[in-house]
């Protein structure tokens, strides 16, 4: 039997695969250029740090990225769960007619 969690996981996997081909669509060309410029400048600055400061900054960024990835996934999953529940509710209403 497929659980709601399995259904949500399958939907997430399918949508991520589908959209991975078009990830540039989430940012405008000027935003991509600005991001690339900032990223390049960031890595130039990181290279000037000593090893321990460099390690600290990399750890901080990894931690920050991981935190926001988990938060985004949480809200994404909750939205999908609400959508699955709503679809089932609508289907049950249609079945009663």
C-alpha atoms as a printed R data frame, in Angstrom:
   type eleno elety resid chain resno       x      y       z
1  ATOM     1    CA   UNK     A     1   0.000  0.000   0.000
2  ATOM     2    CA   UNK     A     2   1.316  3.426  -0.915
3  ATOM     3    CA   UNK     A     3   1.442  5.888   1.966
4  ATOM     4    CA   UNK     A     4   0.983  9.646   1.716
5  ATOM     5    CA   UNK     A     5   4.710 10.000   2.399
6  ATOM     6    CA   UNK     A     6   5.535  7.704  -0.549
7  ATOM     7    CA   UNK     A     7   3.184  9.679  -2.787
8  ATOM     8    CA   UNK     A     8   4.722 12.999  -1.727
9  ATOM     9    CA   UNK     A     9   8.251 11.623  -2.228
10 ATOM    10    CA   UNK     A    10   7.343 10.407  -5.721
11 ATOM    11    CA   UNK     A    11   5.799 13.760  -6.655
12 ATOM    12    CA   UNK     A    12   8.857 15.649  -5.380
13 ATOM    13    CA   UNK     A    13  11.241 13.371  -7.271
14 ATOM    14    CA   UNK     A    14   9.248 13.673 -10.509
15 ATOM    15    CA   UNK     A    15   8.930 17.464 -10.279
16 ATOM    16    CA   UNK     A    16  12.607 17.972  -9.415
17 ATOM    17    CA   UNK     A    17  13.667 15.780 -12.346
18 ATOM    18    CA   UNK     A    18  11.254 17.577 -14.687
19 ATOM    19    CA   UNK     A    19  12.443 21.045 -13.670
20 ATOM    20    CA   UNK     A    20  16.155 20.268 -13.400
21 ATOM    21    CA   UNK     A    21  16.401 20.792 -17.147
22 ATOM    22    CA   UNK     A    22  15.029 24.352 -16.821
23 ATOM    23    CA   UNK     A    23  16.595 25.640 -13.615
24 ATOM    24    CA   UNK     A    24  17.618 28.901 -15.313
25 ATOM    25    CA   UNK     A    25  13.913 29.790 -15.517
26 ATOM    26    CA   UNK     A    26  13.877 30.595 -11.790
27 ATOM    27    CA   UNK     A    27  16.252 33.534 -12.305
28 ATOM    28    CA   UNK     A    28  16.379 36.293 -14.890
29 ATOM    29    CA   UNK     A    29  19.520 36.639 -16.990
30 ATOM    30    CA   UNK     A    30  20.646 39.757 -15.096
31 ATOM    31    CA   UNK     A    31  20.103 37.955 -11.770
32 ATOM    32    CA   UNK     A    32  22.220 35.027 -12.971
33 ATOM    33    CA   UNK     A    33  24.975 37.410 -14.067
34 ATOM    34    CA   UNK     A    34  24.843 39.274 -10.738
35 ATOM    35    CA   UNK     A    35  24.958 36.011  -8.804
36 ATOM    36    CA   UNK     A    36  27.916 34.758 -10.842
37 ATOM    37    CA   UNK     A    37  29.737 38.041 -10.245
38 ATOM    38    CA   UNK     A    38  29.095 37.912  -6.481
39 ATOM    39    CA   UNK     A    39  30.129 34.265  -6.319
40 ATOM    40    CA   UNK     A    40  33.379 35.016  -8.137
41 ATOM    41    CA   UNK     A    41  34.123 37.918  -5.760
42 ATOM    42    CA   UNK     A    42  33.265 35.752  -2.751
43 ATOM    43    CA   UNK     A    43  35.727 33.046  -3.763
44 ATOM    44    CA   UNK     A    44  38.424 35.671  -4.353
45 ATOM    45    CA   UNK     A    45  37.887 36.904  -0.788
46 ATOM    46    CA   UNK     A    46  37.828 33.356   0.622
47 ATOM    47    CA   UNK     A    47  41.193 32.655  -0.989
48 ATOM    48    CA   UNK     A    48  42.734 35.527   1.007
49 ATOM    49    CA   UNK     A    49  41.802 33.946   4.353
50 ATOM    50    CA   UNK     A    50  44.069 31.721   6.376
51 ATOM    51    CA   UNK     A    51  43.199 28.026   6.532
52 ATOM    52    CA   UNK     A    52  41.235 28.099   9.813
53 ATOM    53    CA   UNK     A    53  39.165 31.167   8.807
54 ATOM    54    CA   UNK     A    54  38.558 29.641   5.393
55 ATOM    55    CA   UNK     A    55  37.385 26.415   7.020
56 ATOM    56    CA   UNK     A    56  35.128 28.356   9.415
57 ATOM    57    CA   UNK     A    57  33.502 30.288   6.537
58 ATOM    58    CA   UNK     A    58  32.989 27.121   4.487
59 ATOM    59    CA   UNK     A    59  31.436 25.375   7.506
60 ATOM    60    CA   UNK     A    60  29.154 28.341   8.143
61 ATOM    61    CA   UNK     A    61  27.988 28.436   4.523
62 ATOM    62    CA   UNK     A    62  27.422 24.672   4.439
63 ATOM    63    CA   UNK     A    63  25.389 24.907   7.640
64 ATOM    64    CA   UNK     A    64  23.365 27.873   6.366
65 ATOM    65    CA   UNK     A    65  22.675 26.218   3.031
66 ATOM    66    CA   UNK     A    66  21.609 22.994   4.715
67 ATOM    67    CA   UNK     A    67  19.310 24.844   7.110
68 ATOM    68    CA   UNK     A    68  17.495 26.727   4.354
69 ATOM    69    CA   UNK     A    69  17.283 23.615   2.182
70 ATOM    70    CA   UNK     A    70  15.515 21.796   5.024
71 ATOM    71    CA   UNK     A    71  13.168 24.745   5.593
72 ATOM    72    CA   UNK     A    72  12.310 24.946   1.887
73 ATOM    73    CA   UNK     A    73  11.723 21.204   1.714
74 ATOM    74    CA   UNK     A    74   9.474 21.380   4.803
75 ATOM    75    CA   UNK     A    75   7.202 24.019   3.243
76 ATOM    76    CA   UNK     A    76   7.248 22.301  -0.133
77 ATOM    77    CA   UNK     A    77   6.210 18.998   1.448
78 ATOM    78    CA   UNK     A    78   3.460 20.653   3.503
79 ATOM    79    CA   UNK     A    79   2.086 22.283   0.349
80 ATOM    80    CA   UNK     A    80   2.070 18.946  -1.463
81 ATOM    81    CA   UNK     A    81   0.437 17.222   1.502
82 ATOM    82    CA   UNK     A    82  -2.307 19.862   1.483
83 ATOM    83    CA   UNK     A    83  -2.747 19.353  -2.257
84 ATOM    84    CA   UNK     A    84  -3.030 15.566  -1.920
85 ATOM    85    CA   UNK     A    85  -5.563 15.949   0.920
86 ATOM    86    CA   UNK     A    86  -7.593 18.439  -1.120
87 ATOM    87    CA   UNK     A    87  -7.571 16.159  -4.155
88 ATOM    88    CA   UNK     A    88  -8.808 13.233  -2.033
89 ATOM    89    CA   UNK     A    89 -11.528 15.419  -0.495
90 ATOM    90    CA   UNK     A    90 -12.728 16.541  -3.925
91 ATOM    91    CA   UNK     A    91 -12.674 12.947  -5.192
92 ATOM    92    CA   UNK     A    92 -14.732 11.835  -2.169
93 ATOM    93    CA   UNK     A    93 -17.286 14.592  -2.873
94 ATOM    94    CA   UNK     A    94 -17.524 13.507  -6.493
95 ATOM    95    CA   UNK     A    95 -18.056  9.908  -5.358
96 ATOM    96    CA   UNK     A    96 -21.024 10.896  -3.176
97 ATOM    97    CA   UNK     A    97 -22.959 12.446  -6.090
